[in-house]
Amino acid sequence: MSGLTAEQQELRSMIRALLEKQSPESAVRATMDTDRGYDPALWTSFAELGLLSLAVPETFGGGGAGWTEQGLVFEELGRSLACAPYLSTVGLAITALLESGDDRAIERWLPSLAAGDRTAALVLGERSGHWSTTGEALTATATDGGWQVTGVAEHVLDGATADLLLVLAVADPGPTLFAVEAAGQDVRRTPVTTSDRTRRIAHVRLLDAAARPIGAIGGGADIVAAALRYGQVALACEQVGGAARCLELAVDYAKTRVQFGRPIGSFQAVKHKCADMLVAVESARSASWVAIRAAGSEDLPLAAAVAAAVCAEAYEHCASVLVQVSGGIGYTWEHPAHLHVKRSRGSAVLLGAPHQHRRLVAELASIPAAHVREGSH
């Protein structure tokens, strides 16, 4: 990001130093093989530095920072491939709590999340293989003692380890957001194996799980839609960080790898690939910056959709070109290229695929559907 203040630049440097110390590539690889999927010590460090409540309003005990600072955190997390439930807890769950405007719910659950004592996950049903904001596959029933939620969510980000589940379910008179304690006997969670082991997905089944409504009954769709928009901005910043790291690795290798008596970076074909990566990174960074600047405004839906499409494709492109520039070593397990390839592809469909975001851009900008490019690239 350009135009950062001295304090924002210091924040970026602090986060990068923390991640280089506590989450280098060796730590990422070790954490990938654990059942939990993240390092509690790193999570505690995030809490101690105030990163879990950075953008939480001061009225709720947070740092009161804006999305510029929050975006810097996500960008550095993407750059390092850190294994942490930051997107699920901070980018989605805490955002949903704040968007609900339910002070009682915020006061009940936010302090433990901000302190790092607990993590949270947003649980959404699916429609045609995609997350839905209308509550399909999950239903809520009012009882004498409160509410119960039943149903299945196939793909829940960090759902296997989250302490608190924020569940969108169909209720009367409409979709409503509920809080469910994940440790209950009426909650079944099964990890789902994916190619990207730096991020965890789970299958969640609720069997008449006790639930507390968050926000107005019937108002869950708007809350979740807003949370997903901010989540897309957060994910876009992650993707910018990952793409920029791929560019760094490719350029560094091109400068030091010698072939035919000269660095491969001096060959025109390699130069062009690295130049194309730079264009992709800067385009993505610009899109994410515009989305961040749009936070809290009526321009956010369009800006978030643009950023989601552009940044996903930029990261996928840069990860693939990193493999090509690296040559044979780029195809090995020991090289970090495959970690970025897998993360980029998983992230590209996590909160909607690029072609879906382009369709939304066309709809919001009144662009004829015939002009929308299909496919993921």
C-alpha angles and dihedrals in degrees: 000000000000129000095037120164121238090257092052092049089050090051091053091049092048093051093046092050091049093050094045088054102040103023111034118151092272091056091047091054092047093048091049089065096052125097093233094051096214139061113252090203091059090047090052089051090053089053094046091052091049094244094132092059099029096121096030111116115258089239087071095044097265133131094261092221123147134241092273090069092040090051091054090056093051092046092054091046089053092048092054097039086228114189104229138124090241098123093047097044104032104021097044116010101041089041090053091050092052093044090053091067087213103142094187092053092044092051091047100050110015100072095059091045093049091047092055093242092119140019129214140206134203111232117204132170120231138242119195090345096309134100112267130211093203098072101247117172092023125079132186125208127194115232135180089264098043130278137336127199126207131181148072134279113192101196118032119167108235088347095143095061104029116117094204127040121203103202128193108210138168111258136160115302096012149317111328134186115236135186115227126183105235095210094068122116089238092065120083118189127184124182114236117217114231133169091251106072092176088075126044129220127187141190110233125197122186120199109192089316116188109251141182120211119241116207123346121342104257093019098095098101093063092046093051094043089055092046091050091052091054089043089055090053090049092049090048089056089050090052092050089054092049093047092049090051091051089053091050092051093047094049093045091052093045090054095051105032108092122202127167089005097303139076110274088231088073091065114097096229092056092044090055093050092051091046090052089051090052091051090050093049095048092045090052092046090052091050092049091047092053090050092050091050089051094057110129094013135102088252093067099091092056095039092048092050092049092048092047092055098040098043095046093053093043092054093046090050095048093046091052094047090049088062091049095048091046092055119195095353089056090067095055129099091235094061118081093226094091091052090058093044091055095042092048094052095045092047092049091068101027098097098016133317121268094252090054091052090049090054089053091048089052091049094048094043094042093241115160112256090233089068094056115104113229126211129051097280 
